[in-house]
Amino acid sequence: MALNQNWDLESIFPGGSSSQAYETYLDSLEAAIKELLKETSGPAPKTAEDWVVLLDHVQSLAKKVRHAGAFVGCLTAQNVKDDPAKLLVGRMRVIGAAYASALTYLDKHVVGMSEEQWLALAGDDSLASIKFNLEERRRRAKEKMPTAQEILVNDLSIDGYHGWSTLYDTVVSRMSIAVEENGKTVLLSPGQAENKMKSPNREFREHVFDRWEAAWANEADFCALALNNLAGFRLNLYKHRGWSDITYEPLDYNRMQSATLAAMWSAIDANKGRLVQFLTRKQELLGTDKLNWHDVNAPIGSVGSQMSFDAAADFIVEQFRRFNPAMADFTAKCFSERWIEAEDRPGKRPGAFCTTFPEKQESRIFMTFSGTMSNVTTLAHELGHAYHQSVMNELPPFAQQYAMNVAETASTFAEVAVGDAALALASSQAEKITLMEDKLQRAATLLMNIQARYLFETRFYEERKRGVVSKQRLNDLMAMAQKEAFADTLDKYHPHFWAAKLHFFNTGVPFYNFPYTFGYLFATGVYAQAMKEGPAFAKKYDDLLRDTGRMRTEDLALRHLGVDITRTEFWQSAIDSALAELDEFLALTAKA
């Protein structure tokens, strides 16, 4: 039987956005958080035993909040026109803010402890598994505003900060992009249109891209309004917390030093010439004078470029089994138990993600699968996220809170493993060239496109400090960042990318960009180590993943890989691995 491409949400809460079971769950969760607020806003726990009970209670509710939020996130992704689900998003934001307020009260108690009391608590054996997380909470709490002000921020964020993100979601949900295909006008969701821009037909690609740009230009007023207000809220919050550097929060959230980020970008800049070599050759293969934005991710041929969903499932499981049988068995379960929403249909949110339901210890994966090799690697990427979560399921919730940069480790590892396997099994030179190009194109995206996003966002925030940034200026900043990141190799850029990219409007993760590049190169380094050690590395791999929520990133790399990621040497070796096929690709595609 063919695999079902629709995920099963009924086993989580039956009835979708009208689920009575979900409604009851939210009622119970609201009541429990109300009690937690009373508990945390009162006197601090007096004994270590009291602290252990309170922390267990806080973590138990963390699982429930995550569980409830994942469900409504799935509902709004599978159908952007599900209005009842949008109302549930609003309710979940209120619940999330209340829980955040309870944590703020908890932090007040943590900060208020004497050093002697703190050392006694942190040294309690029953809290050993979350010691790192507690120490992190105490440090971060000291860097914020007084408790009452932080709670006010949580409450105002619901209709302010997060409200602007909701406006963006509303804009996307009502968008419909008309394109001419096979002599007919077809209305596409943004997610479908994005996939169409990977067509091998350049004329059609250009047509879709022009319609795409026009559609986002039409919504630019709303998107600029949302982006400016999101940034304004964040900047004002930072000012009152005493944070002058816009990258302070994203770096701290990702448990990274600024030296690590600087070393990574430095290594990438030093290798731009190699990436330009690839893009120049791609331009020659596509037969155009200069590449346009929509050409960067376009296939250079059709050989071996399509795969059915069932074939992709078999292929991914097979490649995972070569490295780690447990990972393969887990992935097969994801397919058989319908944890994946992959159907190519209108009305879905663009992009891909993996979310978890901690109460059931299950994940759900979202994407739109149209059969390209890029879709296959995206699917492997999200399955990597799910496996990462699975090896952490038995840890306390605080210790499962890994940041985005290392969250990309398992996903990118899986993506690289599947891409390399496809390359090794290529049945012809033409197919080999196609797959090499796909791998090198992904490197260009992670090392150049993501850098453009980072450059845009840092510069936008600097200008936003001086006032509202116009939509035209946003376009200019975006095009300039793309031109710099791509070393001026393209003829046409994507000025409305700032509007089209969901990540700029995400209020859960600040600077939703550089962690992708970090994760890609870090995972490439991990993958190179795995290839050296073979199956014996599987346990080390699981141990590394298990530590991602309870270590600083630099310490994680030193303990499990023996490398110093504040130096460029590690990043250079990772880039060398990522571009390992470049010389062969250039040789195979050279004109006689």
C-alpha positions, -999 to +999 in steps of 0.1 A: +000+000+000+011+035-008+021+056+022-004+081+034+010+116+030-013+132+056-003+132+092-024+118+120-035+145+144-066+126+155-046+105+178-034+136+196-067+154+199-097+142+178-117+168+159-092+193+146-098+229+155-133+219+169-118+192+192-136+191+225-107+171+239-083+199+231-107+224+246-108+204+278-070+201+278-067+239+275-092+245+303-072+222+325-039+237+315-052+273+322-063+262+356-030+245+364-010+276+353-032+298+374-023+277+404+014+278+394+012+316+393-001+316+429+026+292+440+055+311+423+043+346+432+042+337+469+071+332+492+102+314+479+105+277+487+123+272+520+141+239+517+158+220+489+129+195+490+104+223+484+125+235+455+126+200+439+088+198+442+083+232+426+108+226+398+091+193+390+057+211+388+072+238+365+087+212+342+055+192+341+036+222+329+063+230+304+056+197+287+018+205+286+023+240+272+046+226+245+021+198+237-008+222+234+011+246+213+024+220+189-012+209+181-025+244+172+008+250+152+000+219+131-036+230+125-026+264+112+001+250+090-020+223+073-048+249+065-040+286+066-077+294+062-087+275+094-102+304+113-111+285+145-075+274+147-063+310+144-085+318+175-068+289+193-034+304+185-045+336+203-056+315+233-023+296+234-005+329+234-024+340+265-015+306+281+021+309+271+023+344+285+009+332+318+033+304+320+062+328+311+050+350+340+052+321+364+087+314+352+095+351+358+084+348+394+105+316+397+135+335+384+129+362+411+132+335+437+163+320+421+180+354+419+170+362+455+188+333+470+221+339+488+252+323+473+252+297+501+216+288+495+222+286+457+252+264+460+233+240+483+204+238+458+226+235+427+245+207+444+214+187+452+218+152+436+182+151+425+187+182+404+220+172+388+205+166+354+192+203+352+221+220+371+233+237+339+198+249+331+192+263+366+226+281+366+217+296+332+183+307+345+199+325+374+224+343+352+198+353+326+174+365+353+200+388+367+203+405+333+166+413+330+144+440+344+127+437+378+100+410+380+070+433+378+083+449+346+091+415+330+056+402+338+041+434+322+062+427+291+048+391+289+013+404+292+017+432+266+035+409+242+003+389+236-014+417+216+017+437+208+048+418+200+031+385+190+002+403+176+023+417+148+035+381+140-002+372+137-008+400+112+019+385+090+003+350+093-030+366+082-014+382+052+001+349+041-032+330+046-051+353+022-025+353-005-031+335-038-005+338-066-019+334-101+005+318-126+001+306-162+009+269-165+001+246-194-021+272-210-042+277-178-042+302-150-035+284-117-039+299-083-012+288-059-005+292-022+029+307-014+042+272-005+032+258-039+046+288-058+079+285-040+082+249-052+073+259-087+104+282-087+125+251-088+112+241-122+138+230-148+120+253-173+138+287-169+111+307-187+084+293-164+106+298-134+111+335-143+074+338-148+066+324-114+093+345-098+079+377-113+044+368-101+059+359-067+077+393-064+046+411-075+024+393-050+047+402-021+051+438-033+013+440-031+014+430+005+045+450+014+027+477+033+013+452+058+046+433+060+066+464+066+042+475+093+045+442+110+083+440+107+089+475+119+067+471+149+082+437+158+117+453+157+106+484+176+091+463+204+123+442+206+146+472+206+127+490+233+127+459+254+165+456+249+170+492+259+152+487+292+172+456+299+204+474+292+213+454+261+229+476+235+241+449+211+212+436+189+230+402+186+233+398+224+200+379+228+203+356+198+239+347+207+229+340+243+198+321+232+221+299+210+246+296+239+273+309+216+302+333+220+305+362+195+340+348+187+324+316+174+300+335+151+329+358+139+351+328+131+323+311+111+316+342+089+353+348+085+359+313+071+329+317+048+341+350+034+375+334+028+359+307+006+336+330-014+358+324-045+350+287-045+313+294-042+315+319-070+332+292-091+302+270-086+277+297-094+296+307-125+296+271-138+259+268-130+252+299-151+271+284-180+252+251-177+219+270-176+229+288-208+224+323-194+246+354-194+242+358-156+222+340-129+190+354-115+178+348-079+154+320-091+183+302-109+204+295-077+181+267-065+170+256-100+180+221-112+205+219-141+189+188-155+161+163-151+181+131-148+173+114-114+156+146-102+122+131-094+113+105-067+079+094-053+071+098-017+072+061-011+106+057-028+119+087-008+108+070+024+125+037+015+157+055+004+159+076+036+154+047+059+180+026+040+206+054+043+200+059+080+203+022+086+239+023+071+249+046+099+225+039+128+199+011+129+180+028+158+177+060+136+164+039+107+138+020+129+126+053+143+123+069+109+103+039+095+079+044+125+075+081+115+062+069+081+041+040+092+024+058+120+016+089+099+037+115+116+043+133+083+022+158+064+036+160+029+007+163+005+012+189-023-021+208-021-033+244-019-040+261+015-009+249+033+017+271+050+050+275+031+081+259+044+088+228+065+092+221+102+092+194+129+073+197+162+070+175+192+041+163+214+060+155+246+030+141+264+029+113+238+066+113+230+058+117+193+068+142+166+050+156+136+067+167+104+053+193+080+064+200+044+050+200+008+065+171-012+065+175-050+091+148-058+123+168-063+156+157-048+155+189-028+122+177-013+138+144-004+167+160+015+142+184+032+122+154+044+154+138+057+163+171+074+130+172+093+132+135+102+166+143+117+149+168+140+124+142+151+152+117+159+171+143+179+140+148+200+135+111+204+169+106+221+161+134+245+126+122+255+137+107+288+155+139+300+138+165+322+120+192+302+146+219+312+174+197+298+156+192+265+156+230+257+183+230+231+188+262+210+183+265+173+219+263+162+225+228+177+189+219+168+201+219+132+228+193+140+208+161+136+186+175+108+215+187+087+234+155+095+205+135+081+202+158+051+239+154+042+238+116+047+209+112+023+224+136-003+258+118-002+241+084-005+222+095-035+254+108-051+273+075-044+245+055-060+242+077-091+237+054-121+251+077-148+274+107-151+244+129-159+227+119-127+260+123-107+263+159-120+227+166-111+232+154-076+265+171-072+249+203-082+221+198-057+246+194-029+267+224-039+236+245-044+226+237-008+260+248+003+256+281-016+222+286+001+235+279+036+267+299+032+254+328+010+216+331+012+216+328+050+245+353+052+224+377+032+196+373+058+220+380+087+235+410+070+200+424+062+187+419+097+217+434+115+216+465+093+178+468+095+179+468+133+206+495+133+184+517+110+153+509+130+169+524+161+166+557+143+130+553+133+106+534+111+122+519+079+102+523+047+093+494+025+115+508-002+144+510+021+137+474+033+139+464-004+172+483-008+187+467+024+177+433+012+191+436-023+224+451-010+227+422+015+221+396-012+245+413-036+272+413-009+266+377+003+265+364-033+297+383-042+278+402-069+273+371-091+236+375-098+218+397-123+184+399-106+179+397-068+149+393-046+142+426-029+110+415-013+126+385+004+123+403+037+085+401+033+083+366+018+105+350+045+085+338+075+116+337+097+119+375+099+085+376+116+090+348+141+087+360+177+099+328+193+135+329+180+155+361+175+177+363+144+163+331+128+192+329+103+228+323+114+219+292+134+211+275+101+246+281+088+261+271+121+241+239+122+249+231+086+287+234+091+287+219+126+267+189+113+290+186+083+319+183+108+300+157+128+292+138+097+329+138+086+337+123+120+310+097+116+323+086+082+358+081+098+345+060+127+317+041+110+289+025+131+309+028+163+301+066+161+264+060+166+265+060+204+288+091+204+263+108+181+234+101+204+254+113+234+262+145+216+225+151+207+215+143+243+238+170+256+226+198+233+202+211+258+226+213+288+259+226+275+273+258+260+279+252+223+317+256+225+318+231+254+297+207+234+321+208+205+351+204+227+337+174+246+323+154+218+344+164+188+376+177+205+375+210+185+377+247+193+349+264+173+360+299+183+389+294+157+385+294+120+402+260+115+371+240+124+349+260+101+374+258+073+376+220+076+337+219+076+336+241+044+362+218+028+339+188+035+308+207+022+326+216-010+345+183-014+328+176-048+334+211-063+366+202-082+351+170-096+319+189-105+339+215-124+359+189-142+328+168-152+310+199-165+339+216-183+333+221-220+354+199-242 
